[in-house]
Amino acid sequence: MKIRVLVVDDHGIVRDGIRLLLQCEPDIEVIGEASDGDSAVKKTVELQPDVVVMDLGIPGMNGIEATRQLQKLCPSAKVVTLTVHDGDDYFFRSLNAGAAGYVLKGAASAEIPLAIRAVCRGEIYFPPSLGKRLVTEYLRRLRFGEEKDTYESLTTREREVLRLIAEGFTNQDIATKLTLSVSTIQTYRSRIMEKLNLRSRADLIKYAIRRGVIQLNL
């Protein structure tokens, strides 16, 4: 079964380019397009794609807000952010809104299908350069005593749950994998957040990347 994709960008030439690119992938099918945030939400609800490739700079409702709306109305759809912004801030704002992938428009064209497949596997996809910056900064802060490493305070099970959350799995997915109840997973998640002094899913993923809990897409 092919991965069904909706492409969202306000430039027709960009949408055409992505469509042509994905047409060469035997396991991916573009089922629709949208040029603004409102139509992106409407078409996602209507077409139920597996993945939405979402530009951040779309008119009306921007890409981050549209992503947030999609997570409420169509949580099964994975969002891959497509943007010119390579800063950490936009990356974590996208993750906090619910995106599972982040691809730069200046990157190699092969990254888009790679990101689509990765998020469908339940992984988080991001630019290798961003991952390297986060790890480098984390190591620098540890070296100079600016950040205390609290990873050792986690139990083996908590580390396992942390890894699965950071890889994009839902509480239900993790409960099924570990043969536990959803409420137990929620308890583990709360304990992890408390021990690591984290407040959101984006903070947790940022920590997991810096600490090397999840593998970088190099």
C-alpha positions in Angstrom: 0.0 0.0 0.0 1.3 3.4 -1.0 1.9 6.3 1.4 -0.7 8.9 0.6 0.6 12.5 0.7 -0.9 16.0 0.7 1.4 18.8 -0.4 0.9 22.2 1.1 2.7 25.3 -0.3 1.6 28.6 -1.6 3.9 28.5 -4.7 2.5 26.3 -7.5 6.0 25.7 -8.9 7.1 24.2 -5.6 4.0 22.0 -5.4 4.6 20.8 -9.0 8.2 20.1 -8.2 7.4 18.0 -5.1 4.7 16.2 -7.0 7.1 15.3 -9.8 9.7 14.3 -7.3 7.3 12.0 -5.4 5.9 10.5 -8.6 9.3 8.8 -9.0 8.9 7.0 -5.7 7.0 3.6 -6.1 5.7 3.6 -2.5 4.5 7.2 -2.4 1.4 8.8 -4.0 0.4 12.5 -4.0 -3.4 12.6 -3.5 -3.9 16.4 -3.2 -2.5 19.9 -2.9 -3.3 23.0 -0.9 -2.0 26.6 -1.1 -3.0 28.0 2.3 -3.5 26.9 5.9 -7.3 26.8 5.8 -7.5 24.7 2.7 -4.7 22.4 4.1 -6.8 21.6 7.2 -10.0 21.2 5.1 -8.3 18.8 2.6 -6.6 16.8 5.3 -9.9 16.1 7.0 -11.5 15.3 3.6 -8.7 13.2 2.1 -7.2 11.6 5.2 -3.6 11.5 3.9 -0.9 9.5 5.7 1.5 12.5 5.5 1.1 16.2 5.0 4.2 18.0 3.6 3.6 21.5 5.2 5.3 24.8 4.2 5.6 27.2 7.2 5.1 30.4 5.2 1.7 29.8 3.8 -0.9 32.6 3.8 -3.8 32.9 6.3 -3.3 30.3 9.0 0.5 29.7 9.0 2.0 26.3 8.8 2.6 25.9 12.5 -1.0 26.8 13.4 -2.3 24.6 10.6 -0.2 21.7 12.0 -1.6 22.3 15.4 -5.2 22.2 14.0 -4.4 19.0 12.1 -3.3 17.2 15.3 -6.7 18.0 16.8 -8.8 17.1 13.8 -6.8 14.4 12.1 -4.2 13.1 14.5 -3.4 10.0 12.3 -1.9 12.3 9.6 1.9 12.8 10.1 3.2 16.3 9.3 6.6 17.0 7.6 7.5 20.7 7.9 9.1 22.1 4.7 10.8 25.4 5.3 13.7 27.8 4.5 14.3 28.3 8.3 17.2 26.3 9.7 17.1 27.8 13.2 16.4 25.8 16.3 13.4 27.9 17.2 11.3 27.1 14.2 12.2 23.4 14.5 11.0 23.1 18.1 7.9 25.3 17.4 7.0 22.9 14.7 7.6 19.9 16.9 5.6 21.4 19.7 2.7 22.0 17.2 2.8 18.3 16.4 5.1 17.9 13.3 7.1 14.7 13.1 9.5 15.8 10.4 11.5 18.9 9.4 13.1 19.4 6.0 14.9 22.5 4.7 14.0 23.7 1.2 17.6 24.0 0.3 18.3 20.4 1.2 18.8 17.6 -1.3 15.6 16.5 -3.0 16.0 13.0 -1.7 15.3 14.2 1.9 11.6 14.7 1.3 10.8 11.0 0.5 13.2 10.0 3.3 11.4 12.2 5.8 8.0 10.9 4.6 9.0 7.3 5.1 10.6 8.0 8.5 7.5 9.7 10.0 5.4 6.8 8.7 7.6 4.5 10.7 6.9 6.5 13.8 10.3 8.3 13.8 11.3 11.9 14.0 13.1 13.3 11.0 15.2 16.5 11.1 18.3 18.0 9.3 21.6 16.3 10.3 23.1 19.8 10.7 20.5 20.7 13.4 21.1 17.5 15.3 24.8 18.1 15.3 24.4 21.6 16.6 22.2 20.4 19.5 24.5 17.6 20.5 27.6 20.0 20.3 25.9 22.6 22.4 24.8 20.0 25.0 28.3 18.6 25.3 29.7 22.2 25.7 27.2 23.0 28.4 28.1 19.8 30.3 31.8 20.5 29.9 31.5 23.9 31.5 29.0 22.8 34.1 26.1 24.8 32.7 23.8 21.8 32.4 23.5 18.9 34.8 23.0 15.5 33.3 20.0 13.9 35.0 19.7 10.9 32.6 21.3 8.6 35.2 18.3 9.3 37.5 16.0 7.4 35.1 15.2 3.7 35.5 15.7 1.3 32.7 12.0 1.3 31.9 11.8 5.1 32.0 14.7 5.3 29.6 12.9 2.9 27.2 9.7 5.0 27.4 11.7 8.2 26.9 13.2 6.7 23.7 9.8 5.6 22.3 8.2 9.0 23.1 11.1 10.8 21.4 10.8 8.6 18.4 7.2 9.8 17.9 5.1 6.9 19.3 1.9 7.7 21.1 1.0 6.6 24.6 -1.2 3.9 23.1 1.6 2.7 20.7 4.0 2.5 23.6 1.5 0.7 25.8 1.0 -1.9 23.1 4.7 -2.4 22.5 5.5 -2.8 26.2 2.4 -4.7 27.1 1.4 -2.1 29.6 -1.7 0.1 30.2 -2.0 3.6 28.7 -2.3 5.0 32.3 0.9 3.3 33.3 2.7 4.9 30.3 1.2 8.3 31.2 2.6 7.8 34.8 6.1 7.0 33.3 5.9 10.0 31.1 5.0 12.3 34.0 7.9 10.9 36.1 10.3 11.4 33.2 9.2 15.0 32.7 9.6 15.7 36.4 13.0 14.1 36.7 14.4 15.8 33.7 12.6 19.1 34.4 10.9 19.2 31.0 7.6 20.8 30.2 6.6 19.7 26.7 7.0 17.0 24.0 9.3 19.4 22.1 11.5 19.7 25.2 11.6 16.0 25.7 12.6 15.4 22.0 15.2 18.1 22.3 16.7 16.5 25.3 16.7 13.0 23.6 18.5 14.4 20.6 21.1 16.1 22.7 21.6 13.2 25.0 21.9 10.7 22.1 18.8 8.7 23.2 17.6 8.6 19.6 19.7 8.2 16.5 20.4 11.1 14.2 19.3 10.9 10.6 22.7 11.4 9.1 
